[in-house]
């Protein structure tokens, strides 16, 4: 299974939709995963899974606002057909912590 760390700015409509479905009332501290990145910085993220990938979406105030204001009607069906694999993948070494 592919593991990807992604910032809210690079979320595809599909991943954003999955986040909103998984956390319809928003996420809280119990949902947040903390880990150290390759630069030894603490990163906080929430997890969302697809059939072949685990996405850790970095937590921020802007992510909360994006999720709160998400409306699937704002996106065309074409937006959901874009391949998710376009998100840059991190090395597995970076994600083991």
N, CA, C and O atoms as a printed pandas DataFrame, in Angstrom:
     atom_number atom_name residue_name chain_id  residue_number  x_coord  y_coord  z_coord
0              1         N          UNK        A               1    0.848   -1.182    0.000
1              2        CA          UNK        A               1    0.000    0.000    0.000
2              3         C          UNK        A               1    0.890    1.242    0.000
3              4         O          UNK        A               1    1.845    1.332    0.772
4              5         N          UNK        A               2    0.572    2.180   -0.860
5              6        CA          UNK        A               2    1.326    3.423   -0.996
6              7         C          UNK        A               2    0.955    4.361    0.152
7              8         O          UNK        A               2   -0.219    4.490    0.501
8              9         N          UNK        A               3    1.958    5.013    0.735
9             10        CA          UNK        A               3    1.716    5.991    1.799
10            11         C          UNK        A               3    2.181    7.360    1.323
11            12         O          UNK        A               3    3.303    7.510    0.838
12            13         N          UNK        A               4    1.309    8.363    1.465
13            14        CA          UNK        A               4    1.603    9.694    0.945
14            15         C          UNK        A               4    1.283   10.734    2.014
15            16         O          UNK        A               4    0.232   10.683    2.652
16            17         N          UNK        A               5    2.207   11.679    2.199
17            18        CA          UNK        A               5    1.963   12.826    3.063
18            19         C          UNK        A               5    1.619   13.988    2.146
19            20         O          UNK        A               5    2.344   14.266    1.190
20            21         N          UNK        A               6    0.517   14.665    2.436
21            22        CA          UNK        A               6    0.075   15.733    1.542
22            23         C          UNK        A               6   -0.403   16.942    2.349
23            24         O          UNK        A               6   -1.016   16.795    3.407
24            25         N          UNK        A               7   -0.118   18.115    1.842
25            26        CA          UNK        A               7   -0.585   19.359    2.440
26            27         C          UNK        A               7   -1.979   19.668    1.892
27            28         O          UNK        A               7   -2.316   19.238    0.788
28            29         N          UNK        A               8   -2.777   20.395    2.638
29            30        CA          UNK        A               8   -4.138   20.682    2.193
30            31         C          UNK        A               8   -4.159   21.392    0.838
31            32         O          UNK        A               8   -5.110   21.226    0.073
32            33         N          UNK        A               9   -3.123   22.180    0.531
33            34        CA          UNK        A               9   -3.081   22.932   -0.725
34            35         C          UNK        A               9   -3.031   22.012   -1.939
35            36         O          UNK        A               9   -3.414   22.411   -3.039
36            37         N          UNK        A              10   -2.562   20.784   -1.745
37            38        CA          UNK        A              10   -2.417   19.855   -2.861
38            39         C          UNK        A              10   -3.493   18.774   -2.870
39            40         O          UNK        A              10   -3.364   17.777   -3.579
40            41         N          UNK        A              11   -4.543   18.965   -2.094
41            42        CA          UNK        A              11   -5.624   17.981   -2.058
42            43         C          UNK        A              11   -6.380   17.963   -3.377
43            44         O          UNK        A              11   -6.704   19.011   -3.936
44            45         N          UNK        A              12   -6.651   16.781   -3.857
45            46        CA          UNK        A              12   -7.523   16.658   -5.021
46            47         C          UNK        A              12   -8.957   16.689   -4.507
47            48         O          UNK        A              12   -9.189   16.426   -3.327
48            49         N          UNK        A              13   -9.919   17.003   -5.359
49            50        CA          UNK        A              13  -11.318   16.962   -4.920
50            51         C          UNK        A              13  -11.706   15.591   -4.368
51            52         O          UNK        A              13  -12.518   15.501   -3.446
52            53         N          UNK        A              14  -11.134   14.529   -4.922
53            54        CA          UNK        A              14  -11.468   13.188   -4.451
54            55         C          UNK        A              14  -11.013   12.971   -3.006
55            56         O          UNK        A              14  -11.770   12.448   -2.187
56            57         N          UNK        A              15   -9.785   13.370   -2.696
57            58        CA          UNK        A              15   -9.278   13.201   -1.332
58            59         C          UNK        A              15  -10.045   14.103   -0.369
59            60         O          UNK        A              15  -10.376   13.683    0.740
60            61         N          UNK        A              16  -10.325   15.319   -0.777
61            62        CA          UNK        A              16  -11.100   16.228    0.061
62            63         C          UNK        A              16  -12.474   15.640    0.347
63            64         O          UNK        A              16  -12.961   15.720    1.475
64            65         N          UNK        A              17  -13.097   15.058   -0.656
65            66        CA          UNK        A              17  -14.400   14.423   -0.480
66            67         C          UNK        A              17  -14.308   13.264    0.515
67            68         O          UNK        A              17  -15.183   13.111    1.368
68            69         N          UNK        A              18  -13.260   12.451    0.412
69            70        CA          UNK        A              18  -13.069   11.341    1.346
70            71         C          UNK        A              18  -12.870   11.846    2.773
71            72         O          UNK        A              18  -13.388   11.258    3.723
72            73         N          UNK        A              19  -12.116   12.940    2.922
73            74        CA          UNK        A              19  -11.913   13.532    4.250
74            75         C          UNK        A              19  -13.227   14.005    4.852
75            76         O          UNK        A              19  -13.513   13.747    6.021
76            77         N          UNK        A              20  -14.023   14.697    4.048
77            78        CA          UNK        A              20  -15.297   15.213    4.533
78            79         C          UNK        A              20  -16.234   14.064    4.890
79            80         O          UNK        A              20  -16.975   14.145    5.869
80            81         N          UNK        A              21  -16.200   12.986    4.093
81            82        CA          UNK        A              21  -17.031   11.817    4.398
82            83         C          UNK        A              21  -16.578   11.136    5.686
83            84         O          UNK        A              21  -17.406   10.710    6.490
84            85         N          UNK        A              22  -15.273   11.035    5.879
85            86        CA          UNK        A              22  -14.740   10.355    7.067
86            87         C          UNK        A              22  -14.922   11.192    8.332
87            88         O          UNK        A              22  -15.184   10.654    9.407
88            89         N          UNK        A              23  -14.782   12.502    8.196
89            90        CA          UNK        A              23  -14.900   13.405    9.345
90            91         C          UNK        A              23  -15.991   14.439    9.074
91            92         O          UNK        A              23  -15.677   15.619    8.921
92            93         N          UNK        A              24  -17.261   14.037    9.008
93            94        CA          UNK        A              24  -18.338   14.974    8.647
94            95         C          UNK        A              24  -18.517   16.117    9.651
95            96         O          UNK        A              24  -18.974   17.202    9.289
96            97         N          UNK        A              25  -18.158   15.868   10.907
97            98        CA          UNK        A              25  -18.264   16.913   11.929
98            99         C          UNK        A              25  -16.900   17.507   12.251
99           100         O          UNK        A              25  -16.727   18.145   13.289
100          101         N          UNK        A              26  -15.935   17.298   11.367
101          102        CA          UNK        A              26  -14.574   17.751   11.609
102          103         C          UNK        A              26  -13.807   16.701   12.395
103          104         O          UNK        A              26  -14.386   15.727   12.877
104          105         N          UNK        A              27  -12.523   16.901   12.520
105          106        CA          UNK        A              27  -11.694   15.960   13.265
106          107         C          UNK        A              27  -11.343   16.580   14.605
107          108         O          UNK        A              27  -11.392   17.798   14.774
108          109         N          UNK        A              28  -10.983   15.714   15.564
109          110        CA          UNK        A              28  -10.548   16.217   16.861
110          111         C          UNK        A              28   -9.200   15.586   17.204
111          112         O          UNK        A              28   -8.611   14.885   16.380
112          113         N          UNK        A              29   -8.722   15.831   18.400
113          114        CA          UNK        A              29   -7.390   15.370   18.793
114          115         C          UNK        A              29   -7.244   13.848   18.688
115          116         O          UNK        A              29   -6.146   13.350   18.441
116          117         N          UNK        A              30   -8.336   13.112   18.871
117          118        CA          UNK        A              30   -8.265   11.649   18.781
118          119         C          UNK        A              30   -7.972   11.171   17.371
119          120         O          UNK        A              30   -7.478   10.057   17.194
120          121         N          UNK        A              31   -8.261   11.978   16.369
121          122        CA          UNK        A              31   -8.044   11.605   14.970
122          123         C          UNK        A              31   -6.668   12.006   14.455
123          124         O          UNK        A              31   -6.234   11.523   13.409
124          125         N          UNK        A              32   -5.977   12.884   15.177
125          126        CA          UNK        A              32   -4.708   13.441   14.706
126          127         C          UNK        A              32   -3.551   12.494   15.018
127          128         O          UNK        A              32   -3.411   12.003   16.138
128          129         N          UNK        A              33   -2.729   12.253   14.003
129          130        CA          UNK        A              33   -1.534   11.415   14.126
130          131         C          UNK        A              33   -0.328   12.343   14.113
131          132         O          UNK        A              33   -0.211   13.189   13.226
132          133         N          UNK        A              34    0.573   12.198   15.087
133          134        CA          UNK        A              34    1.801   13.006   15.141
134          135         C          UNK        A              34    2.991   12.121   14.810
135          136         O          UNK        A              34    3.075   10.980   15.262
136          137         N          UNK        A              35    3.907   12.658   14.018
137          138        CA          UNK        A              35    5.118   11.917   13.670
138          139         C          UNK        A              35    6.214   12.908   13.310
139          140         O          UNK        A              35    5.949   14.091   13.096
140          141         N          UNK        A              36    7.446   12.416   13.244
141          142        CA          UNK        A              36    8.598   13.233   12.867
142          143         C          UNK        A              36    8.892   13.000   11.392
143          144         O          UNK        A              36    8.905   11.861   10.925
144          145         N          UNK        A              37    9.127   14.090   10.659
145          146        CA          UNK        A              37    9.480   13.952    9.244
146          147         C          UNK        A              37   10.995   13.784    9.106
147          148         O          UNK        A              37   11.705   13.676   10.105
148          149         N          UNK        A              38   11.479   13.762    7.877
149          150        CA          UNK        A              38   12.909   13.562    7.613
150          151         C          UNK        A              38   13.771   14.675    8.205
151          152         O          UNK        A              38   14.950   14.460    8.487
152          153         N          UNK        A              39   13.189   15.868    8.396
153          154        CA          UNK        A              39   13.918   17.000    8.977
154          155         C          UNK        A              39   13.793   17.032   10.500
155          156         O          UNK        A              39   14.188   18.002   11.146
156          157         N          UNK        A              40   13.235   15.948   11.066
157          158        CA          UNK        A              40   13.010   15.811   12.504
158          159         C          UNK        A              40   12.026   16.846   13.047
159          160         O          UNK        A              40   12.082   17.199   14.225
160          161         N          UNK        A              41   11.134   17.327   12.200
161          162        CA          UNK        A              41   10.081   18.250   12.611
162          163         C          UNK        A              41    8.829   17.433   12.938
163          164         O          UNK        A              41    8.538   16.441   12.269
164          165         N          UNK        A              42    8.104   17.845   13.949
165          166        CA          UNK        A              42    6.861   17.166   14.288
166          167         C          UNK        A              42    5.778   17.592   13.310
167          168         O          UNK        A              42    5.554   18.780   13.081
168          169         N          UNK        A              43    5.117   16.601   12.742
169          170        CA          UNK        A              43    4.032   16.844   11.786
170          171         C          UNK        A              43    2.765   16.224   12.356
171          172         O          UNK        A              43    2.790   15.109   12.878
172          173         N          UNK        A              44    1.662   16.947   12.254
173          174        CA          UNK        A              44    0.365   16.421   12.664
174          175         C          UNK        A              44   -0.499   16.266   11.427
175          176         O          UNK        A              44   -0.546   17.155   10.577
176          177         N          UNK        A              45   -1.186   15.126   11.328
177          178        CA          UNK        A              45   -1.976   14.841   10.138
178          179         C          UNK        A              45   -3.177   13.980   10.502
179          180         O          UNK        A              45   -3.211   13.349   11.559
180          181         N          UNK        A              46   -4.158   13.966    9.611
181          182        CA          UNK        A              46   -5.291   13.045    9.725
182          183         C          UNK        A              46   -5.188   12.054    8.569
183          184         O          UNK        A              46   -4.695   12.379    7.489
184          185         N          UNK        A              47   -5.662   10.845    8.824
185          186        CA          UNK        A              47   -5.514    9.776    7.844
186          187         C          UNK        A              47   -6.792    9.582    7.046
187          188         O          UNK        A              47   -7.900    9.654    7.577
188          189         N          UNK        A              48   -6.608    9.335    5.772
189          190        CA          UNK        A              48   -7.716    8.925    4.904
190          191         C          UNK        A              48   -7.159    7.858    3.970
191          192         O          UNK        A              48   -6.036    7.973    3.479
192          193         N          UNK        A              49   -7.959    6.817    3.729
193          194        CA          UNK        A              49   -7.497    5.688    2.924
194          195         C          UNK        A              49   -8.321    5.532    1.657
195          196         O          UNK        A              49   -9.525    5.784    1.628
196          197         N          UNK        A              50   -7.624    5.106    0.611
197          198        CA          UNK        A              50   -8.280    4.670   -0.613
198          199         C          UNK        A              50   -7.957    3.184   -0.744
199          200         O          UNK        A              50   -7.316    2.607    0.135
200          201         N          UNK        A              51   -8.393    2.573   -1.822
201          202        CA          UNK        A              51   -8.144    1.144   -1.996
202          203         C          UNK        A              51   -6.659    0.811   -2.019
203          204         O          UNK        A              51   -6.257   -0.250   -1.541
204          205         N          UNK        A              52   -5.841    1.702   -2.568
205          206        CA          UNK        A              52   -4.427    1.393   -2.726
206          207         C          UNK        A              52   -3.476    2.342   -2.007
207          208         O          UNK        A              52   -2.261    2.189   -2.123
208          209         N          UNK        A              53   -4.004    3.327   -1.261
209          210        CA          UNK        A              53   -3.128    4.328   -0.643
210          211         C          UNK        A              53   -3.626    4.761    0.729
211          212         O          UNK        A              53   -4.816    4.707    1.038
212          213         N          UNK        A              54   -2.670    5.189    1.531
213          214        CA          UNK        A              54   -2.968    5.838    2.807
214          215         C          UNK        A              54   -2.455    7.260    2.688
215          216         O          UNK        A              54   -1.268    7.475    2.440
216          217         N          UNK        A              55   -3.328    8.222    2.859
217          218        CA          UNK        A              55   -2.940    9.628    2.795
218          219         C          UNK        A              55   -2.933   10.203    4.199
219          220         O          UNK        A              55   -3.899   10.052    4.947
220          221         N          UNK        A              56   -1.845   10.860    4.553
221          222        CA          UNK        A              56   -1.765   11.626    5.786
222          223         C          UNK        A              56   -1.818   13.087    5.373
223          224         O          UNK        A              56   -0.872   13.619    4.791
224          225         N          UNK        A              57   -2.935   13.725    5.682
225          226        CA          UNK        A              57   -3.157   15.115    5.290
226          227         C          UNK        A              57   -2.759   15.997    6.462
227          228         O          UNK        A              57   -3.319   15.892    7.554
228          229         N          UNK        A              58   -1.780   16.871    6.221
229          230        CA          UNK        A              58   -1.277   17.734    7.283
230          231         C          UNK        A              58   -2.393   18.601    7.847
231          232         O          UNK        A              58   -3.180   19.192    7.108
232          233         N          UNK        A              59   -2.441   18.663    9.171
233          234        CA          UNK        A              59   -3.471   19.417    9.877
234          235         C          UNK        A              59   -3.101   20.897    9.902
235          236         O          UNK        A              59   -1.952   21.266   10.147
236          237         N          UNK        A              60   -4.103   21.735    9.642
237          238        CA          UNK        A              60   -3.919   23.176    9.740
238          239         C          UNK        A              60   -5.289   23.824    9.857
239          240         O          UNK        A              60   -6.311   23.190    9.594
240          241         N          UNK        A              61   -5.304   25.084   10.251
241          242        CA          UNK        A              61   -6.563   25.828   10.319
242          243         C          UNK        A              61   -7.185   25.919    8.936
243          244         O          UNK        A              61   -8.406   25.845    8.797
244          245         N          UNK        A              62   -6.356   26.078    7.913
245          246        CA          UNK        A              62   -6.878   26.181    6.553
246          247         C          UNK        A              62   -7.526   24.876    6.107
247          248         O          UNK        A              62   -8.503   24.899    5.358
248          249         N          UNK        A              63   -6.996   23.732    6.557
249          250        CA          UNK        A              63   -7.628   22.454    6.223
250          251         C          UNK        A              63   -9.018   22.398    6.838
251          252         O          UNK        A              63   -9.972   21.995    6.173
252          253         N          UNK        A              64   -9.142   22.797    8.100
253          254        CA          UNK        A              64  -10.444   22.805    8.766
254          255         C          UNK        A              64  -11.435   23.682    7.999
255          256         O          UNK        A              64  -12.580   23.284    7.781
256          257         N          UNK        A              65  -10.998   24.865    7.592
257          258        CA          UNK        A              65  -11.875   25.772    6.841
258          259         C          UNK        A              65  -12.252   25.188    5.491
259          260         O          UNK        A              65  -13.400   25.303    5.064
260          261         N          UNK        A              66  -11.289   24.559    4.813
261          262        CA          UNK        A              66  -11.558   23.951    3.510
262          263         C          UNK        A              66  -12.590   22.842    3.647
263          264         O          UNK        A              66  -13.507   22.732    2.832
264          265         N          UNK        A              67  -12.436   22.017    4.685
265          266        CA          UNK        A              67  -13.402   20.931    4.907
266          267         C          UNK        A              67  -14.776   21.487    5.268
267          268         O          UNK        A              67  -15.793   20.986    4.790
268          269         N          UNK        A              68  -14.811   22.515    6.106
269          270        CA          UNK        A              68  -16.082   23.091    6.540
270          271         C          UNK        A              68  -16.837   23.728    5.381
271          272         O          UNK        A              68  -18.067   23.706    5.350
272          273         N          UNK        A              69  -16.103   24.295    4.428
273          274        CA          UNK        A              69  -16.726   24.983    3.301
274          275         C          UNK        A              69  -16.866   24.099    2.069
275          276         O          UNK        A              69  -17.298   24.566    1.015
276          277         N          UNK        A              70  -16.506   22.835    2.195
277          278        CA          UNK        A              70  -16.543   21.920    1.048
278          279         C          UNK        A              70  -17.983   21.687    0.599
279          280         O          UNK        A              70  -18.872   21.405    1.402
280          281         N          UNK        A              71  -18.174   21.812   -0.681
281          282        CA          UNK        A              71  -19.466   21.504   -1.287
282          283         C          UNK        A              71  -19.168   20.759   -2.582
283          284         O          UNK        A              71  -18.578   21.317   -3.507
284          285         N          UNK        A              72  -19.576   19.512   -2.640
285          286        CA          UNK        A              72  -19.280   18.689   -3.812
286          287         C          UNK        A              72  -19.805   19.319   -5.093
287          288         O          UNK        A              72  -19.258   19.078   -6.169
288          289         N          UNK        A              73  -20.850   20.117   -4.992
289          290        CA          UNK        A              73  -21.417   20.766   -6.170
290          291         C          UNK        A              73  -20.480   21.810   -6.774
291          292         O          UNK        A              73  -20.675   22.236   -7.912
292          293         N          UNK        A              74  -19.456   22.224   -6.008
293          294        CA          UNK        A              74  -18.493   23.204   -6.521
294          295         C          UNK        A              74  -17.524   22.588   -7.530
295          296         O          UNK        A              74  -16.789   23.305   -8.209
296          297         N          UNK        A              75  -17.526   21.275   -7.623
297          298        CA          UNK        A              75  -16.585   20.579   -8.494
298          299         C          UNK        A              75  -17.330   19.886   -9.621
299          300         O          UNK        A              75  -18.440   19.386   -9.443
300          301         N          UNK        A              76  -16.692   19.869  -10.789
301          302        CA          UNK        A              76  -17.232   19.129  -11.921
302          303         C          UNK        A              76  -16.896   17.658  -11.739
303          304         O          UNK        A              76  -15.963   17.312  -11.014
304          305         N          UNK        A              77  -17.658   16.794  -12.396
305          306        CA          UNK        A              77  -17.348   15.370  -12.365
306          307         C          UNK        A              77  -15.939   15.105  -12.877
307          308         O          UNK        A              77  -15.291   14.152  -12.444
308          309         N          UNK        A              78  -15.464   15.934  -13.790
309          310        CA          UNK        A              78  -14.121   15.762  -14.343
310          311         C          UNK        A              78  -13.059   15.902  -13.264
311          312         O          UNK        A              78  -12.015   15.255  -13.344
312          313         N          UNK        A              79  -13.308   16.749  -12.238
313          314        CA          UNK        A              79  -12.338   16.930  -11.167
314          315         C          UNK        A              79  -12.097   15.630  -10.408
315          316         O          UNK        A              79  -10.999   15.402   -9.900
316          317         N          UNK        A              80  -13.115   14.777  -10.327
317          318        CA          UNK        A              80  -13.003   13.534   -9.584
318          319         C          UNK        A              80  -12.367   12.428  -10.419
319          320         O          UNK        A              80  -12.107   11.340   -9.904
320          321         N          UNK        A              81  -12.116   12.687  -11.684
321          322        CA          UNK        A              81  -11.515   11.686  -12.546
322          323         C          UNK        A              81  -10.017   11.884  -12.716
323          324         O          UNK        A              81   -9.351   11.079  -13.368
324          325         N          UNK        A              82   -9.486   12.948  -12.133
325          326        CA          UNK        A              82   -8.048   13.185  -12.214
326          327         C          UNK        A              82   -7.337   12.141  -11.372
327          328         O          UNK        A              82   -7.783   11.842  -10.264
328          329         N          UNK        A              83   -6.243   11.580  -11.869
329          330        CA          UNK        A              83   -5.541   10.552  -11.093
330          331         C          UNK        A              83   -4.909   11.120   -9.833
331          332         O          UNK        A              83   -4.280   12.178   -9.865
332          333         N          UNK        A              84   -5.078   10.424   -8.747
333          334        CA          UNK        A              84   -4.518   10.850   -7.470
334          335         C          UNK        A              84   -3.008   10.701   -7.482
335          336         O          UNK        A              84   -2.317   11.392   -6.734
336          337         N          UNK        A              85   -2.493    9.831   -8.301
337          338        CA          UNK        A              85   -1.064    9.557   -8.316
338          339         C          UNK        A              85   -0.223   10.781   -8.677
339          340         O          UNK        A              85    1.004   10.719   -8.600
340          341         N          UNK        A              86   -0.840   11.872   -9.061
341          342        CA          UNK        A              86   -0.100   13.083   -9.376
342          343         C          UNK        A              86    0.461   13.763   -8.131
343          344         O          UNK        A              86    1.312   14.645   -8.243
344          345         N          UNK        A              87    0.000   13.371   -6.958
345          346        CA          UNK        A              87    0.512   13.941   -5.718
346          347         C          UNK        A              87    1.902   13.364   -5.497
347          348         O          UNK        A              87    2.074   12.147   -5.567
348          349         N          UNK        A              88    2.899   14.201   -5.233
349          350        CA          UNK        A              88    4.252   13.680   -5.060
350          351         C          UNK        A              88    4.304   12.716   -3.886
351          352         O          UNK        A              88    3.769   12.993   -2.813
352          353         N          UNK        A              89    4.945   11.599   -4.103
353          354        CA          UNK        A              89    5.038   10.569   -3.089
354          355         C          UNK        A              89    6.302   10.770   -2.264
355          356         O          UNK        A              89    7.346   11.135   -2.804
356          357         N          UNK        A              90    6.213   10.537   -0.976
357          358        CA          UNK        A              90    7.378   10.610   -0.097
358          359         C          UNK        A              90    8.009    9.232   -0.043
359          360         O          UNK        A              90    7.326    8.226   -0.240
360          361         N          UNK        A              91    9.313    9.176    0.223
361          362        CA          UNK        A              91    9.983    7.902    0.403
362          363         C          UNK        A              91    9.423    7.202    1.626
363          364         O          UNK        A              91    9.045    7.858    2.597
364          365         N          UNK        A              92    9.365    5.888    1.594
365          366        CA          UNK        A              92    8.865    5.128    2.737
366          367         C          UNK        A              92    9.657    5.415    3.992
367          368         O          UNK        A              92    9.115    5.354    5.095
368          369         N          UNK        A              93   10.961    5.734    3.838
369          370        CA          UNK        A              93   11.777    6.056    4.991
370          371         C          UNK        A              93   11.230    7.266    5.725
371          372         O          UNK        A              93   11.286    7.320    6.954
372          373         N          UNK        A              94   10.699    8.239    4.992
373          374        CA          UNK        A              94   10.168    9.450    5.595
374          375         C          UNK        A              94    8.899    9.182    6.377
375          376         O          UNK        A              94    8.559    9.961    7.268
376          377         N          UNK        A              95    8.195    8.119    6.079
377          378        CA          UNK        A              95    6.875    7.861    6.659
378          379         C          UNK        A              95    6.885    6.812    7.757
379          380         O          UNK        A              95    5.832    6.509    8.319
380          381         N          UNK        A              96    8.040    6.249    8.079
381          382        CA          UNK        A              96    8.069    5.170    9.050
382          383         C          UNK        A              96    7.950    5.658   10.472
383          384         O          UNK        A              96    7.574    4.868   11.338
384          385         N          UNK        A              97    8.241    6.897   10.766
385          386        CA          UNK        A              97    8.187    7.402   12.144
386          387         C          UNK        A              97    6.779    7.641   12.572
387          388         O          UNK        A              97    6.541    8.067   13.702
